[in-house]
């Protein structure tokens, strides 16, 4: 009897529950999704109110299966966009948002639809200009001044010993005699050996002996110092880690994942609103390096035909994974994520990547 009663109850409730499920589905279909966007070429671009770009195309492919009605809500900055998602003012965003630990604490993310890297851009300079510029660097000038000072000191010492007993070679009084001593000191250091001057006194020869051995050591180290000063720019350009950026004037986009990275390593950084301002700062020499997402910098350089003026260093600082962004606990994530993953495996998506890369 209990079994029959249970069957009747289930039979009675099933049509109701199925109807409710269908009603929920229809409600979701009928709901117009609010999708937040922030102009970030080449992923999100806007022209006369119409949006295009790789992120827009990815959503259009996903929505072929979902068949949801939607509208784009444009925001003036990435910060405002992320805050709107967190406050559930919009349903989600398709912008190229990099997944970071701090963002994961506040937001939810789909599977990545694009893998990029945080890159470093710099203004191009010819090797000739770098060489000329370094000739006037303080490191080069100081190395030369030290060399001249040491030559002068030994020149004066030998002159003091030789000025009375070797007047023909070092006997000049005052500045004239010091000049003779300086000449001897320079000739001895460079081992040219003209033989026009040589100390005759015991004190002078002792100074000469010390100077000969000291000069061998000093000329080697000072030559290395001068060479280092002339090639220091090439060494500095070898950036292999984030810590290396601390030697340069560095700029990045405010509230970006690149800014989080630089802040994590305590790199002193200036911030700008977007990639356009960052690239312009490089052109105006207001900064030495611009650190931001590689495809976004690359697109801006190509858009303005600046390939001859600005270069992106081949080594990246870290990988970036772009994902759709949802509020914590959003039901839409579980609905959209599987469709997004399937879309990324299609030929249509592969062709889109070729178009924008």
C-alpha positions as CSV (number, residue, x, y, z in Angstrom):
1,X,0.0,0.0,0.0
2,X,2.8,2.4,0.9
3,X,4.6,1.5,-2.3
4,X,1.5,2.3,-4.4
5,X,1.0,5.6,-2.6
6,X,4.7,6.6,-3.2
7,X,4.3,5.8,-6.9
8,X,1.2,7.9,-7.1
9,X,2.9,10.9,-5.4
10,X,5.9,10.7,-7.8
11,X,3.7,10.4,-10.8
12,X,1.8,13.5,-9.6
13,X,4.9,15.6,-8.9
14,X,7.0,14.7,-12.0
15,X,4.9,16.7,-14.5
16,X,4.9,19.6,-12.1
17,X,8.7,19.5,-11.6
18,X,9.3,19.1,-15.3
19,X,7.1,22.0,-16.0
20,X,9.0,24.1,-13.5
21,X,12.4,23.1,-15.1
22,X,11.2,24.0,-18.5
23,X,9.9,27.3,-17.1
24,X,13.3,28.1,-15.6
25,X,15.0,27.3,-18.9
26,X,12.7,29.5,-20.8
27,X,13.2,32.3,-18.2
28,X,16.9,32.0,-18.7
29,X,16.5,32.1,-22.5
30,X,14.2,35.1,-22.3
31,X,16.5,37.0,-19.9
32,X,18.7,39.6,-21.7
33,X,22.3,39.1,-20.5
34,X,24.2,42.2,-19.6
35,X,27.8,41.7,-20.8
36,X,30.4,44.2,-19.6
37,X,33.1,45.4,-22.0
38,X,36.0,47.9,-21.9
39,X,37.6,48.8,-25.1
40,X,40.9,46.8,-25.3
41,X,42.1,46.4,-28.9
42,X,42.4,43.9,-30.6
43,X,40.1,42.0,-28.2
44,X,37.3,44.6,-27.8
45,X,37.0,47.5,-30.3
46,X,34.1,49.9,-30.7
47,X,33.1,51.9,-33.8
48,X,29.9,53.9,-33.8
49,X,28.4,51.8,-31.0
50,X,29.2,48.5,-32.7
51,X,31.7,46.2,-31.0
52,X,34.2,43.9,-32.7
53,X,37.4,42.1,-31.9
54,X,38.6,38.7,-30.8
55,X,36.7,38.6,-27.5
56,X,33.5,39.7,-29.2
57,X,33.9,37.0,-31.9
58,X,34.5,34.4,-29.3
59,X,31.3,35.2,-27.5
60,X,29.3,35.2,-30.8
61,X,30.6,31.7,-31.5
62,X,29.6,30.6,-28.0
63,X,26.2,32.1,-28.3
64,X,25.5,30.2,-31.5
65,X,24.8,27.3,-29.1
66,X,23.3,29.2,-26.2
67,X,21.0,31.4,-28.3
68,X,20.8,34.0,-25.5
69,X,19.7,37.6,-26.0
70,X,22.3,40.1,-24.7
71,X,23.5,43.6,-24.7
72,X,26.9,45.1,-24.2
73,X,27.4,47.5,-21.3
74,X,30.5,49.7,-21.9
75,X,32.8,50.8,-19.0
76,X,35.4,53.5,-18.9
77,X,38.1,51.5,-17.2
78,X,39.0,47.9,-16.3
79,X,38.7,48.8,-12.6
80,X,35.1,49.9,-13.0
81,X,34.3,46.9,-15.1
82,X,35.6,44.4,-12.5
83,X,33.8,46.3,-9.7
84,X,30.5,46.1,-11.7
85,X,30.9,42.3,-12.0
86,X,31.7,41.9,-8.3
87,X,28.6,43.9,-7.4
88,X,26.5,41.9,-9.9
89,X,25.5,45.0,-11.8
90,X,26.2,43.0,-14.9
91,X,26.1,39.3,-15.6
92,X,29.7,38.8,-16.7
93,X,32.4,40.2,-19.0
94,X,34.1,38.8,-22.1
95,X,37.0,41.2,-21.9
96,X,40.6,39.8,-21.9
97,X,41.0,39.7,-18.1
98,X,44.1,38.0,-16.8
99,X,43.5,35.5,-14.1
100,X,45.5,36.4,-10.9
101,X,45.4,35.2,-7.3
102,X,44.0,38.5,-6.0
103,X,41.2,38.5,-8.7
104,X,40.3,34.9,-7.9
105,X,39.5,35.9,-4.4
106,X,36.8,38.3,-5.6
107,X,35.6,36.9,-8.9
108,X,35.1,33.6,-10.8
109,X,36.6,32.8,-14.2
110,X,35.9,30.6,-17.1
111,X,38.4,28.4,-18.9
112,X,41.1,30.6,-20.6
113,X,40.3,31.4,-24.2
114,X,43.6,33.0,-25.0
115,X,47.2,32.6,-23.7
116,X,49.4,35.6,-23.8
117,X,52.4,37.0,-21.8
118,X,53.3,40.1,-19.9
119,X,55.9,41.8,-22.2
120,X,58.4,44.7,-22.0
121,X,58.5,47.4,-24.7
122,X,61.3,49.9,-25.2
123,X,62.2,52.6,-27.6
124,X,64.6,51.5,-30.3
125,X,68.0,53.2,-30.4
126,X,70.8,52.8,-33.0
127,X,74.1,51.3,-31.7
128,X,76.0,54.4,-32.9
129,X,73.7,56.6,-30.8
130,X,74.1,54.3,-27.8
131,X,77.9,54.5,-28.1
132,X,77.9,58.3,-28.4
133,X,75.5,58.6,-25.5
134,X,77.6,56.4,-23.3
135,X,80.7,58.4,-24.1
136,X,79.1,61.2,-22.1
137,X,77.9,59.0,-19.3
138,X,79.3,59.7,-15.8
139,X,80.7,56.1,-15.5
140,X,82.8,56.6,-18.6
141,X,83.9,60.1,-17.6
142,X,84.8,59.1,-14.1
143,X,86.9,56.2,-15.3
144,X,88.9,58.6,-17.6
145,X,89.3,61.1,-14.7
146,X,90.7,58.4,-12.4
147,X,93.2,57.4,-15.0
148,X,94.4,60.9,-15.6
149,X,94.7,61.5,-11.9
150,X,96.9,58.5,-11.3
151,X,99.1,59.5,-14.2
152,X,99.4,63.0,-12.8
153,X,100.3,61.8,-9.3
154,X,103.2,59.6,-10.5
155,X,104.3,62.4,-12.9
156,X,104.6,64.8,-10.1
157,X,106.4,62.3,-7.9
158,X,109.1,61.6,-10.5
159,X,109.4,65.4,-11.2
160,X,110.1,66.1,-7.5
161,X,113.0,63.7,-7.5
162,X,114.4,64.6,-10.9
163,X,114.0,68.4,-11.1
164,X,117.4,69.2,-9.6
165,X,119.7,66.4,-10.8
166,X,118.1,65.8,-14.2
167,X,117.2,69.3,-15.4
168,X,117.6,68.4,-19.1
169,X,114.6,66.1,-18.9
170,X,112.6,67.1,-15.9
171,X,114.1,70.4,-14.9
172,X,111.4,72.7,-15.9
173,X,110.1,74.9,-13.1
174,X,106.5,74.8,-11.9
175,X,103.9,73.8,-14.4
176,X,106.5,73.2,-17.2
177,X,108.3,70.6,-15.1
178,X,105.0,68.9,-14.0
179,X,104.1,68.6,-17.7
180,X,107.3,66.8,-18.4
181,X,106.6,64.4,-15.5
182,X,103.1,63.9,-16.7
183,X,104.4,63.0,-20.2
184,X,106.9,60.5,-18.8
185,X,104.2,58.9,-16.6
186,X,101.8,58.5,-19.6
187,X,104.5,57.0,-21.8
188,X,105.6,54.6,-19.1
189,X,102.0,53.5,-18.4
190,X,101.3,52.8,-22.0
191,X,104.7,51.0,-22.5
192,X,105.3,53.1,-25.6
193,X,108.9,53.6,-24.5
194,X,110.0,56.6,-26.5
195,X,113.2,56.9,-24.3
196,X,113.2,60.7,-24.4
197,X,112.9,60.8,-20.6
198,X,114.1,58.5,-17.9
199,X,114.7,59.0,-14.2
200,X,118.4,59.2,-13.1
201,X,118.0,59.6,-9.3
202,X,117.5,56.7,-6.9
203,X,114.2,58.1,-5.8
204,X,113.0,58.8,-9.3
205,X,113.9,55.2,-10.4
206,X,112.1,53.8,-7.4
207,X,109.0,55.8,-8.3
208,X,109.4,54.6,-11.9
209,X,109.7,50.9,-10.8
210,X,106.6,51.1,-8.7
211,X,104.7,52.9,-11.5
212,X,105.7,50.3,-14.1
213,X,104.2,47.4,-12.0
214,X,101.2,49.4,-10.8
215,X,100.4,50.6,-14.3
216,X,100.1,47.0,-15.6
217,X,97.4,46.3,-13.1
218,X,95.7,49.7,-13.3
219,X,95.6,49.9,-17.1
220,X,93.9,46.5,-17.2
221,X,91.2,47.3,-14.7
222,X,90.6,50.8,-15.9
223,X,90.4,49.7,-19.5
224,X,87.8,47.1,-18.4
225,X,85.9,49.9,-16.6
226,X,85.9,52.1,-19.7
227,X,84.8,49.2,-21.9
228,X,82.1,48.4,-19.4
229,X,80.9,52.0,-19.4
230,X,80.6,52.0,-23.2
231,X,78.7,48.7,-23.4
232,X,76.6,49.0,-20.2
233,X,73.4,49.7,-22.3
234,X,73.6,46.3,-24.0
235,X,74.0,44.6,-20.6
236,X,71.0,46.5,-19.2
237,X,68.9,45.4,-22.1
238,X,69.3,41.8,-21.1
239,X,66.2,41.6,-18.9
240,X,65.7,38.0,-17.7
241,X,63.5,38.5,-14.7
242,X,61.2,41.0,-13.1
243,X,63.9,42.1,-10.6
244,X,66.0,43.5,-13.6
245,X,63.3,46.2,-14.2
246,X,64.4,47.9,-11.0
247,X,67.3,49.6,-12.9
248,X,65.0,51.4,-15.3
249,X,62.2,53.9,-15.4
250,X,59.2,51.6,-15.8
251,X,55.6,52.3,-16.7
252,X,52.5,50.1,-16.8
253,X,48.7,50.3,-17.0
254,X,46.9,51.0,-13.7
255,X,44.9,48.1,-12.2
256,X,46.3,45.6,-14.7
257,X,47.8,42.2,-13.9
258,X,51.2,43.7,-15.0
259,X,50.8,46.4,-12.3
260,X,50.1,43.6,-9.7
261,X,53.2,41.8,-10.8
262,X,55.4,44.9,-10.5
263,X,53.9,45.7,-7.1
264,X,54.5,42.2,-5.9
265,X,58.3,42.6,-6.7
266,X,58.3,46.2,-5.3
267,X,59.4,47.7,-8.6
268,X,59.0,51.5,-8.5
269,X,56.5,52.1,-11.3
270,X,54.6,54.9,-13.0
271,X,51.0,54.1,-14.1
272,X,49.0,55.2,-17.1
273,X,45.4,54.8,-18.2
274,X,45.9,52.5,-21.1
275,X,48.3,51.1,-23.7
276,X,48.0,54.2,-25.9
277,X,49.3,56.5,-23.2
278,X,52.1,54.0,-22.3
279,X,53.3,53.7,-25.9
280,X,53.2,57.5,-26.2
281,X,55.3,57.9,-23.1
282,X,58.0,55.7,-24.7
283,X,57.9,57.9,-27.8
284,X,58.2,61.1,-25.7
285,X,61.0,59.4,-23.6
286,X,59.0,60.0,-20.4
287,X,59.8,56.4,-19.5
288,X,62.4,53.7,-20.5
289,X,60.2,50.6,-20.4
290,X,56.5,49.9,-20.8
291,X,55.3,46.7,-19.2
292,X,51.9,45.3,-20.3
293,X,50.1,42.5,-22.2
294,X,52.1,41.6,-25.3
295,X,49.2,41.4,-27.8
296,X,47.7,44.7,-26.7
297,X,51.1,46.5,-27.0
298,X,51.8,44.8,-30.3
299,X,48.5,45.9,-31.8
300,X,49.0,49.5,-30.7
301,X,52.5,49.5,-32.3
302,X,51.1,48.1,-35.6
303,X,48.1,50.4,-35.6
304,X,50.4,53.5,-35.4
305,X,53.1,52.0,-37.6
306,X,55.8,52.4,-34.9
307,X,57.7,49.2,-35.7
308,X,60.8,51.3,-36.5
309,X,60.5,53.2,-33.2
310,X,59.5,50.7,-30.5
311,X,60.3,47.1,-30.0
312,X,59.0,44.4,-27.7
313,X,61.7,42.4,-26.0
314,X,61.5,38.7,-26.9
315,X,61.4,37.4,-23.4
316,X,58.2,37.7,-21.4
317,X,57.9,38.2,-17.7
318,X,55.0,35.8,-17.1
319,X,52.2,34.0,-18.9
320,X,48.7,35.5,-19.0
321,X,45.5,33.5,-19.3
322,X,42.5,35.5,-20.6
323,X,39.1,34.3,-19.4
324,X,35.5,35.4,-19.2
325,X,34.8,37.0,-15.8
326,X,31.8,36.2,-13.5
327,X,30.7,37.2,-10.1
328,X,31.3,34.6,-7.3
329,X,28.6,31.9,-7.3
330,X,27.2,32.9,-10.7
331,X,25.1,30.1,-12.3
332,X,26.1,31.4,-15.7
333,X,29.7,30.1,-15.3
334,X,28.6,26.4,-15.4
335,X,26.3,27.1,-18.4
336,X,28.8,29.0,-20.5
337,X,32.1,27.3,-19.6
338,X,31.4,23.9,-21.4
339,X,30.3,25.7,-24.5
340,X,33.3,27.9,-24.5
341,X,35.6,24.9,-24.2
342,X,33.9,23.3,-27.2
343,X,34.2,26.5,-29.2
344,X,37.9,26.7,-28.7
345,X,38.3,23.3,-30.5
346,X,36.6,24.5,-33.7
347,X,38.1,25.5,-37.0
348,X,36.3,28.8,-36.8
349,X,38.2,29.7,-33.6
350,X,41.5,28.7,-35.2
351,X,40.8,31.0,-38.1
352,X,39.9,33.9,-35.8
353,X,43.2,33.5,-34.0
354,X,45.1,33.6,-37.3
355,X,43.3,36.8,-38.1
356,X,44.2,38.6,-34.9
357,X,47.7,37.3,-34.4
